[in-house]
Amino acid sequence: MISRSRKLFLWTVRCLMGLAVAVTGGITLFIVFYVLAQGLPNITWELLSTSPSYLSDRIGILPDILNTVYIIIATLVIVLPLGVGAAVYLTEYATNRRIVSVIEYAAEALSGIPSIIYGLVGMLMFSNNIGTSLMAGALTLVIMNLPTIMRNTQESLKTVPQSYREGAFGLGAGKWRVIRTVVLPNCVDGIVTGCILSVGRILGESAALLFTAGFAHMANGFFEGLGSAGATLTVALYIYAKEQGEFEVAFAIASILMILAMLINLSATLVTKKFQRRKK
């Protein structure tokens, strides 16, 4: 039989946990609804489909939307092969566990470095060599997102049963053929999830891009845009709020980013559940 003091203790702990959930959920919902309430009324077709014109005081974020899409594509095209390839090598080929541990520790350390430091390093390594451009920003984001892709892929590779590999080897398949036809198809959920999470981090990054991608609001084609300076949505939000005092536009951009972030997180959840059901 549970004593009275024990019951009181359990009741107190349960109340504190409920209070923590209520406070966390309340703060989150307040931020979401406040930003959406301030931003959604200011989103217009003209804002989304035009470029800013300083002669007519017109404000448009079309170049910022395009720059965001360009930098996401450029980053993923580079980081996905690097991250997946590194994870496959560390999990399937590397035999020196000490070196593997050092590399994994370095990847974990990279995940915790403040993004402003990445921006400083990207400015010195990329902007000073190829100029301030979206490509310099994309290369900086590659370094930032490489640990995410690599670790997600590694964890997914480790969930593939060893019996799958042994069965394929028993049928006479080579190492690479086993990885390509057996291992990778069974861990594609981790790769896709890492990709989606990386898109979310790219979408929300601003500090690193302030040093590397620039502030321009010019609409260019894909390849021309990568070679030119350009502001992404997050950088544009900073400029309109901090430099120009256009808080209505800043809240409109913030609401767009928040909706995209929620869609990305929802997509990651749905993709993970879909692949889990497929495995079962």
C-alpha positions in Angstrom: 0.0 0.0 0.0 1.3 3.4 -1.0 1.9 5.8 1.9 0.3 9.2 2.1 3.6 11.0 1.7 4.4 8.9 -1.4 1.0 9.8 -2.9 1.6 13.5 -2.2 5.0 13.3 -3.9 3.6 11.5 -7.0 0.7 14.1 -7.2 3.2 17.0 -6.9 5.4 15.5 -9.6 2.4 14.9 -11.9 1.2 18.5 -11.3 4.7 19.9 -12.1 4.9 17.9 -15.3 1.5 19.1 -16.3 2.4 22.7 -15.6 5.6 22.3 -17.7 3.6 20.9 -20.6 1.0 23.7 -20.3 3.7 26.5 -20.2 5.7 25.0 -23.1 2.5 24.5 -25.2 1.2 27.9 -24.3 4.4 29.7 -25.3 4.6 27.8 -28.5 1.0 28.5 -29.5 1.2 32.1 -28.5 4.3 32.7 -30.8 2.7 30.8 -33.7 -0.7 32.6 -33.5 0.9 36.0 -32.8 3.2 35.8 -35.8 0.4 34.5 -38.1 -2.0 37.1 -36.9 0.5 39.9 -37.5 1.8 38.5 -40.8 -1.0 36.9 -42.8 -3.1 40.0 -43.3 0.0 41.7 -44.9 0.6 38.9 -47.4 -0.6 40.0 -50.8 -0.1 38.8 -54.4 1.9 41.9 -55.2 4.2 41.2 -52.3 4.9 37.7 -53.4 5.1 38.3 -57.2 7.1 41.5 -57.6 10.6 42.8 -57.0 11.2 45.8 -54.8 11.4 49.2 -56.5 12.9 52.0 -54.6 11.7 54.6 -57.2 8.1 53.8 -56.5 8.5 52.6 -52.9 7.2 49.2 -53.9 8.1 46.2 -51.7 8.2 42.7 -53.2 9.9 39.6 -52.0 9.9 37.5 -55.2 13.8 37.8 -55.5 14.1 36.6 -51.8 11.8 33.6 -52.5 13.8 32.7 -55.6 17.1 33.1 -53.7 15.9 30.8 -51.0 14.9 28.1 -53.5 18.2 28.5 -55.3 20.3 28.1 -52.1 18.3 25.1 -50.9 18.8 23.3 -54.3 22.5 24.1 -54.5 23.1 23.0 -50.9 21.3 19.7 -51.2 22.9 18.9 -54.5 26.3 19.1 -52.8 25.6 17.9 -49.2 23.5 14.8 -50.0 26.3 12.9 -51.9 28.9 14.0 -49.4 26.8 13.1 -46.3 25.4 9.8 -47.5 28.8 8.8 -48.9 30.6 9.6 -45.7 28.0 7.7 -43.7 28.2 4.6 -45.9 31.9 4.6 -45.7 32.0 5.0 -41.9 29.3 2.3 -41.4 30.1 -0.3 -44.0 33.8 0.1 -45.0 35.8 1.7 -42.2 37.6 -0.9 -40.0 39.5 1.4 -37.6 36.9 2.1 -35.0 39.1 4.7 -33.3 39.2 6.9 -36.4 35.4 6.4 -36.9 34.9 7.6 -33.3 37.0 10.7 -33.9 35.1 11.5 -37.1 31.7 11.0 -35.4 32.8 13.2 -32.5 34.0 15.9 -34.9 30.6 15.7 -36.6 28.8 16.1 -33.3 31.0 19.1 -32.4 30.2 20.7 -35.8 26.5 20.4 -35.0 26.9 22.5 -31.8 29.0 25.4 -33.3 27.0 28.7 -33.5 26.0 29.5 -37.0 27.7 33.0 -36.8 31.1 31.2 -36.7 30.2 29.2 -39.8 29.4 32.6 -41.4 32.8 34.0 -40.5 34.6 30.9 -41.8 32.5 30.9 -45.0 33.4 34.6 -45.6 37.1 33.9 -45.2 37.1 30.6 -47.2 34.4 31.2 -49.9 33.4 34.8 -50.2 37.0 36.0 -50.3 37.7 33.6 -53.2 34.6 33.4 -55.3 32.9 36.6 -54.1 29.9 37.3 -52.0 27.2 35.2 -53.6 24.5 32.6 -53.1 27.1 29.9 -54.0 29.3 31.1 -51.2 26.3 30.8 -48.9 25.4 27.4 -50.2 28.9 26.1 -49.6 28.8 27.4 -46.0 25.5 25.7 -45.5 26.9 22.5 -46.8 29.4 22.5 -44.0 26.7 23.3 -41.5 24.3 20.5 -42.7 26.9 17.8 -43.4 26.8 16.4 -39.8 22.9 16.3 -39.9 22.8 14.2 -43.1 25.7 12.0 -42.1 24.4 11.2 -38.6 20.9 10.5 -39.8 22.1 8.2 -42.5 24.5 6.5 -40.1 21.7 5.8 -37.6 19.4 4.5 -40.4 22.2 2.2 -41.8 22.7 0.7 -38.3 19.0 -0.3 -38.2 19.3 -2.5 -41.2 19.6 -6.1 -39.9 22.9 -7.8 -40.4 21.1 -10.9 -41.6 20.1 -8.9 -44.8 23.8 -8.3 -45.6 24.8 -11.9 -44.8 22.0 -13.3 -47.0 23.1 -11.1 -49.9 26.7 -12.1 -49.4 25.6 -15.8 -49.3 24.0 -15.3 -52.7 27.4 -14.2 -54.1 26.8 -10.4 -54.2 29.7 -8.1 -53.8 30.1 -5.4 -51.1 29.0 -2.5 -53.2 26.1 -4.5 -54.7 24.9 -5.4 -51.2 25.0 -1.8 -50.2 23.3 -0.5 -53.3 20.6 -3.1 -53.6 20.0 -4.2 -50.0 21.3 -1.7 -47.4 20.4 1.7 -49.0 16.8 0.8 -50.0 16.2 -0.2 -46.4 17.6 3.0 -44.9 16.1 5.5 -47.3 13.8 6.8 -44.6 16.8 8.2 -42.6 18.2 9.8 -45.7 14.9 11.4 -46.6 14.4 12.6 -43.0 17.8 14.1 -42.9 17.2 15.8 -46.2 14.0 17.3 -44.9 15.5 18.5 -41.7 18.4 20.0 -43.6 15.9 22.0 -45.7 14.3 23.3 -42.5 17.7 24.4 -41.2 18.6 26.0 -44.5 15.3 27.8 -44.6 15.8 29.3 -41.2 19.4 30.2 -41.4 20.4 33.9 -41.5 23.5 34.5 -39.4 25.8 32.5 -41.7 24.3 34.0 -44.9 24.7 37.6 -43.7 28.5 37.1 -44.1 28.4 35.1 -47.3 25.3 35.6 -49.5 24.8 39.3 -49.2 21.7 41.5 -49.2 20.7 42.1 -52.8 17.1 41.9 -53.8 17.5 41.1 -57.5 15.6 38.5 -59.4 18.0 36.3 -61.5 17.9 32.9 -63.2 19.3 29.9 -61.3 22.9 29.9 -62.5 23.2 33.7 -62.6 21.6 33.9 -59.2 24.1 31.5 -57.7 27.0 33.7 -58.9 25.4 36.9 -57.6 24.8 38.3 -54.1 21.2 37.8 -52.9 19.1 37.9 -49.8 17.1 34.8 -48.7 13.8 35.2 -46.9 15.4 35.1 -43.4 18.0 37.7 -44.4 15.3 39.8 -46.0 13.3 39.6 -42.8 16.3 41.0 -40.9 16.8 43.8 -43.4 13.1 44.9 -43.4 12.8 44.8 -39.6 16.2 46.1 -38.5 17.4 48.3 -41.3 14.2 49.7 -42.8 11.7 49.4 -40.1 9.1 47.7 -42.3 7.6 45.5 -39.6 4.5 44.7 -41.6 6.7 43.1 -44.3 8.9 41.5 -41.7 5.9 39.8 -40.1 4.6 38.7 -43.5 7.9 37.0 -44.2 8.0 35.6 -40.7 4.5 34.0 -41.2 5.6 32.5 -44.5 8.7 31.0 -42.9 6.7 29.7 -40.0 4.2 28.0 -42.3 7.0 26.5 -44.3 8.7 25.3 -41.2 5.6 23.6 -39.9 5.0 21.9 -43.3 8.6 20.7 -43.3 8.3 19.2 -39.8 5.0 17.6 -40.8 6.6 16.2 -44.0 9.4 14.7 -41.9 6.9 13.1 -39.5 4.7 11.7 -42.3 7.7 10.3 -44.3 9.1 8.6 -41.2 5.8 7.0 -40.4 5.3 5.9 -44.0 8.6 4.1 -44.2 8.1 2.6 -40.8 4.8 1.1 -42.0 6.4 -0.2 -45.1 9.1 -1.9 -43.1 6.5 -3.7 -40.9 
